[in-house]
Structures are given as C-alpha cells and as structure tokens.
Amino acid sequence: MALTTADKDLYSGLIRLHILHHATKEPVVGLWMMEELARHGYKMSTGTLYPILHSMETRGYLRSKIQREGSTSRRHYSATPLGKKALKAALLKVRELYGELLEQ
C-alpha cells in the first residue's frame, strides 16, 4: 500500500514511535529501519527516513555513532534517556487511544 502525502502526515508520529521502540532495544541503522517499517506497511525512501532520524537526533530522542564495518561506515542510532522517557509517555497515550478506537 503506497502512502499518500495525507497518510504520511497522519502516520508520521507512529513512524517516529516505531523508530524509538526499536532504538531503545538496540542500536538501529537506517537501512534496517527502512526494511522494518516496510514490513509494517510504511514504505519510504531514504530521502524520507534519514531526515526523520536526523530530526529525532536534533531533538534529543536519538544519538548516533558511526561504526566502521569492513570497508564501509554505518551510522547506528540509539535512544537517549529523553527518547526512552518520551516513548514511555507516548505508550500511555497510545493505550488510551487504542481503547477509544476499539469502543467503536
């Protein structure tokens, strides 16, 4: 399913929460995150994903570290304490919304 611009606006928060969820468990790289999001129906280009990752890093939710892997370097993203706190707070809001959506 291809997402329209309106869909992307609607789902952008969910995408960020998904990134934070995985980045709290272990460091993630952009390509893996793109594949993981695609597995859940969020198909996006690197031109969409990397600005999201950089924005989350600028806001203090993620930190990145460049790691050398053979002849290439990859940027690994991990959740910061602020990111973990934000994810925990968002989880409460998601549960509340989920409950309301199921009432219909």
N, CA, C and O of each residue as an XYZ file, in Angstrom:
416
protein
N       0.844     -1.170      0.000
C       0.000      0.000      0.000
C       0.894      1.238      0.000
O       1.701      1.424      0.910
N       0.752      2.065     -0.999
C       1.519      3.308     -1.066
C       0.806      4.371     -0.239
O      -0.416      4.511     -0.295
N       1.590      5.108      0.523
C       1.011      6.148      1.363
C       0.941      7.456      0.603
O       1.888      7.839     -0.084
N      -0.196      8.146      0.732
C      -0.323      9.475      0.148
C       0.327     10.473      1.085
O       0.723     10.125      2.198
N       0.437     11.712      0.638
C       1.004     12.760      1.487
C       0.188     12.913      2.759
O       0.750     13.068      3.843
N      -1.145     12.872      2.634
C      -2.014     12.987      3.811
C      -1.776     11.820      4.768
O      -1.739     12.007      5.984
N      -1.614     10.615      4.217
C      -1.336      9.441      5.052
C      -0.022      9.620      5.800
O       0.073      9.314      6.988
N       0.990     10.119      5.094
C       2.304     10.304      5.713
C       2.208     11.258      6.897
O       2.835     11.040      7.934
N       1.421     12.313      6.735
C       1.232     13.243      7.853
C       0.556     12.544      9.021
O       0.939     12.743     10.173
N      -0.436     11.735      8.731
C      -1.180     11.031      9.769
C      -0.299     10.013     10.492
O      -0.385      9.870     11.712
N       0.537      9.314      9.751
C       1.339      8.232     10.326
C       2.725      8.650     10.795
O       3.455      7.830     11.351
N       3.103      9.901     10.586
C       4.477     10.299     10.910
C       4.806     10.096     12.387
O       5.928      9.713     12.716
N       3.866     10.342     13.267
C       4.108     10.105     14.692
C       4.288      8.637     15.006
O       5.114      8.265     15.840
N       3.503      7.796     14.326
C       3.628      6.351     14.536
C       4.988      5.848     14.059
O       5.597      4.979     14.684
N       5.446      6.398     12.960
C       6.760      6.013     12.432
C       7.847      6.384     13.441
O       8.749      5.588     13.700
N       7.766      7.572     14.002
C       8.754      8.004     14.994
C       8.713      7.119     16.242
O       9.754      6.775     16.801
N       7.510      6.756     16.670
C       7.389      5.859     17.827
C       7.969      4.491     17.516
O       8.611      3.873     18.366
N       7.745      4.021     16.305
C       8.295      2.730     15.885
C       9.823      2.779     15.932
O      10.466      1.845     16.411
N      10.392      3.866     15.436
C      11.852      4.023     15.460
C      12.347      4.019     16.901
O      13.300      3.311     17.230
N      11.707      4.803     17.759
C      12.116      4.857     19.162
C      12.008      3.497     19.827
O      12.886      3.098     20.591
N      10.930      2.792     19.533
C      10.729      1.459     20.119
C      11.936      0.567     19.844
O      12.473     -0.059     20.758
N      12.356      0.513     18.596
C      13.488     -0.355     18.243
C      14.809      0.203     18.748
O      15.690     -0.558     19.148
N      14.959      1.525     18.734
C      16.215      2.140     19.164
C      16.420      2.030     20.674
O      17.539      2.206     21.155
N      15.351      1.741     21.432
C      15.534      1.515     22.875
C      16.024      0.102     23.142
O      16.647     -0.159     24.171
N      15.745     -0.813     22.217
C      16.143     -2.208     22.401
C      17.591     -2.450     21.998
O      18.325     -3.163     22.681
N      18.000     -1.842     20.868
C      19.366     -1.977     20.372
C      19.603     -0.903     19.316
O      18.648     -0.370     18.750
N      20.856     -0.583     19.050
C      21.121      0.411     18.005
C      20.585     -0.066     16.653
O      20.673     -1.246     16.315
N      20.037      0.864     15.899
C      19.480      0.532     14.584
C      20.204      1.339     13.514
O      20.705      2.433     13.775
N      20.252      0.787     12.316
C      20.794      1.505     11.162
C      19.636      1.829     10.231
O      18.612      1.147     10.232
N      19.811      2.869      9.445
C      18.735      3.355      8.587
C      18.161      2.306      7.659
O      16.941      2.179      7.558
N      19.009      1.549      6.976
C      18.521      0.554      6.016
C      17.670     -0.503      6.716
O      16.606     -0.873      6.220
N      18.131     -0.985      7.856
C      17.347     -1.974      8.600
C      16.016     -1.374      9.028
O      14.976     -2.027      8.938
N      16.051     -0.117      9.500
C      14.822      0.538      9.960
C      13.855      0.707      8.796
O      12.649      0.536      8.966
N      14.362      1.036      7.632
C      13.523      1.185      6.450
C      12.850     -0.143      6.109
O      11.664     -0.168      5.778
N      13.586     -1.234      6.185
C      13.027     -2.561      5.915
C      12.003     -2.948      6.977
O      10.963     -3.523      6.654
N      12.286     -2.641      8.230
C      11.355     -2.942      9.318
C      10.056     -2.163      9.154
O       8.971     -2.716      9.329
N      10.166     -0.888      8.821
C       8.965     -0.081      8.616
C       8.177     -0.585      7.411
O       6.947     -0.613      7.449
N       8.864     -0.980      6.351
C       8.191     -1.511      5.157
C       7.435     -2.792      5.496
O       6.355     -3.045      4.962
N       8.004     -3.585      6.376
C       7.336     -4.824      6.811
C       5.989     -4.529      7.462
O       5.088     -5.368      7.455
N       5.862     -3.330      8.024
C       4.619     -2.911      8.677
C       3.777     -1.997      7.787
O       2.812     -1.387      8.249
N       4.146     -1.908      6.511
C       3.354     -1.138      5.560
C       3.790      0.295      5.351
O       3.155      1.025      4.589
N       4.858      0.716      6.009
C       5.365      2.079      5.848
C       6.511      2.059      4.842
O       7.676      1.956      5.227
N       6.187      2.156      3.569
C       7.227      2.131      2.547
C       7.698      3.558      2.297
O       6.916      4.426      1.909
N       8.984      3.785      2.524
C       9.525      5.127      2.349
C      10.924      5.060      1.780
O      11.601      4.034      1.853
N      11.334      6.160      1.220
C      12.670      6.244      0.644
C      13.665      6.698      1.712
O      13.285      7.141      2.795
N      14.936      6.574      1.377
C      15.964      7.071      2.288
C      15.834      8.585      2.438
O      16.176      9.146      3.479
N      15.336      9.242      1.386
C      15.141     10.693      1.422
C      14.045     11.119      2.384
O      13.951     12.293      2.743
N      13.217     10.171      2.800
C      12.189     10.444      3.808
C      12.661     10.002      5.183
O      12.492     10.724      6.165
N      13.256      8.812      5.255
C      13.644      8.260      6.554
C      14.791      9.025      7.212
O      14.711      9.355      8.396
N      15.851      9.310      6.467
C      17.020      9.920      7.100
C      16.738     11.309      7.686
O      17.261     11.625      8.754
N      15.939     12.141      7.031
C      15.589     13.408      7.698
C      14.808     13.197      9.008
O      14.950     13.983      9.945
N      13.994     12.148      9.074
C      13.288     11.833     10.318
C      14.295     11.452     11.404
O      14.219     11.943     12.531
N      15.235     10.579     11.060
C      16.262     10.165     12.024
C      17.097     11.359     12.499
O      17.375     11.498     13.690
N      17.488     12.208     11.564
C      18.303     13.381     11.917
C      17.504     14.346     12.793
O      18.041     14.921     13.739
N      16.234     14.518     12.480
C      15.365     15.391     13.278
C      15.211     14.851     14.699
O      15.246     15.611     15.666
N      15.041     13.541     14.815
C      14.908     12.929     16.138
C      16.208     13.065     16.927
O      16.188     13.203     18.150
N      17.328     13.026     16.223
C      18.619     13.208     16.892
C      18.772     14.670     17.339
O      19.215     14.934     18.457
N      18.412     15.600     16.480
C      18.491     17.022     16.816
C      17.626     17.354     18.026
O      18.002     18.184     18.854
N      16.480     16.713     18.128
C      15.560     16.963     19.245
C      15.959     16.229     20.518
O      15.355     16.425     21.573
N      16.977     15.385     20.413
C      17.497     14.724     21.604
C      16.890     13.364     21.908
O      17.153     12.808     22.974
N      16.085     12.811     21.005
C      15.474     11.499     21.220
C      16.412     10.354     20.844
O      16.333      9.261     21.406
N      17.298     10.618     19.888
C      18.263      9.614     19.422
C      19.663     10.195     19.498
O      19.852     11.411     19.488
N      20.640      9.299     19.574
C      22.037      9.694     19.397
C      22.603      8.718     18.372
O      22.207      7.554     18.311
N      23.517      9.210     17.588
C      24.093      8.322     16.577
C      25.590      8.203     16.770
O      26.248      9.068     17.348
N      26.092      7.107     16.267
C      27.516      6.812     16.347
C      27.894      6.126     15.039
O      27.229      5.184     14.608
N      28.952      6.598     14.421
C      29.409      5.973     13.176
C      30.315      4.813     13.529
O      31.274      4.961     14.287
N      29.997      3.655     12.970
C      30.806      2.458     13.207
C      31.308      1.923     11.873
O      30.571      1.837     10.890
N      32.552      1.577     11.875
C      33.186      1.021     10.684
C      32.840     -0.457     10.595
O      32.985     -1.200     11.567
N      32.383     -0.876      9.425
C      32.066     -2.287      9.181
C      32.741     -2.682      7.876
O      32.196     -2.484      6.790
N      33.921     -3.236      8.002
C      34.691     -3.578      6.804
C      35.138     -2.306      6.106
O      35.769     -1.442      6.715
N      34.810     -2.197      4.836
C      35.219     -1.009      4.078
C      34.160      0.096      4.121
O      34.350      1.155      3.524
N      33.057     -0.140      4.815
C      32.004      0.869      4.889
C      31.814      1.348      6.325
O      32.231      0.695      7.281
N      31.187      2.476      6.441
C      30.825      3.023      7.745
C      29.314      3.125      7.802
O      28.669      3.489      6.818
N      28.757      2.803      8.947
C      27.306      2.903      9.143
C      27.035      3.727     10.382
O      27.756      3.656     11.377
N      25.975      4.510     10.294
C      25.544      5.304     11.441
C      24.511      4.484     12.209
O      23.487      4.082     11.657
N      24.790      4.246     13.470
C      23.900      3.486     14.348
C      23.180      4.461     15.269
O      23.800      5.337     15.871
N      21.874      4.302     15.370
C      21.049      5.189     16.188
C      20.558      4.447     17.422
O      20.074      3.319     17.333
N      20.689      5.098     18.579
C      20.213      4.556     19.853
C      19.333      5.603     20.514
O      19.518      6.804     20.319
N      18.376      5.132     21.295
C      17.519      6.054     22.037
C      18.297      6.656     23.199
O      19.070      5.968     23.864
N      18.088      7.929     23.433
C      18.689      8.627     24.569
C      17.755      8.464     25.772
O      16.638      7.970     25.616
N      18.188      8.864     26.953
C      17.262      8.856     28.097
C      15.992      9.669     27.812
O      14.900      9.270     28.217
N      16.128     10.806     27.118
C      14.955     11.600     26.752
C      14.045     10.811     25.804
O      12.822     10.848     25.937
N      14.646     10.100     24.850
C      13.868      9.281     23.921
C      13.123      8.166     24.632
O      11.967      7.884     24.317
N      13.785      7.534     25.591
C      13.147      6.461     26.363
C      11.994      7.010     27.194
O      10.943      6.377     27.301
N      12.190      8.175     27.776
C      11.141      8.811     28.578
C       9.954      9.194     27.685
O       8.799      8.993     28.060
N      10.245      9.743     26.510
C       9.189     10.131     25.572
C       8.405      8.911     25.096
O       7.182      8.972     24.966
N       9.099      7.808     24.836
C       8.427      6.586     24.397
C       7.513      6.059     25.489
O       6.397      5.622     25.211
N       7.977      6.097     26.718
C       7.169      5.633     27.844
C       5.898      6.477     27.989
O       4.817      5.933     28.214
N       6.023      7.781     27.862
C       4.867      8.675     27.942
C       3.920      8.438     26.772
O       2.701      8.435     26.943
N       4.482      8.238     25.585
C       3.661      8.005     24.398
C       2.902      6.693     24.504
O       1.780      6.582     24.011
N       3.502      5.706     25.139
C       2.848      4.414     25.299
C       1.529      4.564     26.050
O       0.540      3.915     25.709
N       1.513      5.409     27.059
C       0.267      5.655     27.794
C      -0.787      6.271     26.892
O      -1.955      5.888     26.947
N      -0.383      7.224     26.063
C      -1.315      7.877     25.135
C      -1.803      6.899     24.068
O      -2.975      6.923     23.693
N      -0.913      6.045     23.582
C      -1.299      5.060     22.569
C      -2.303      4.063     23.153
O      -3.276      3.702     22.491
N      -2.069      3.621     24.384
C      -3.020      2.700     25.031
C      -4.387      3.345     25.185
O      -5.412      2.707     24.942
N      -4.403      4.610     25.591
C      -5.659      5.330     25.755
C      -6.396      5.435     24.415
O      -7.595      5.164     24.337
N      -5.674      5.828     23.369
C      -6.274      5.952     22.047
C      -6.755      4.601     21.541
O      -7.854      4.496     20.995
N      -5.944      3.574     21.718
C      -6.299      2.228     21.285
C      -7.626      1.800     21.922
O      -8.493      1.237     21.254
N      -7.770      2.071     23.204
C      -9.014      1.742     23.907
C     -10.201      2.479     23.313
O     -11.270      1.895     23.137
N     -10.026      3.746     23.004
C     -11.113      4.519     22.409
C     -11.445      4.018     21.005
O     -12.618      3.938     20.638
N     -10.435      3.683     20.226
C     -10.683      3.209     18.869
C     -11.447      1.876     18.876
O     -12.266      1.630     17.990
N     -11.187      1.035     19.847
C     -11.857     -0.263     19.923
C     -13.289     -0.158     20.426
O     -14.066     -1.099     20.264
N     -13.654      0.967     21.033
C     -15.014      1.158     21.518
C     -16.019      1.283     20.394
O     -17.210      1.055     20.602
N     -15.563      1.640     19.213
C     -16.472      1.870     18.081
C     -17.173      0.623     17.649
O     -17.969      0.656     16.710
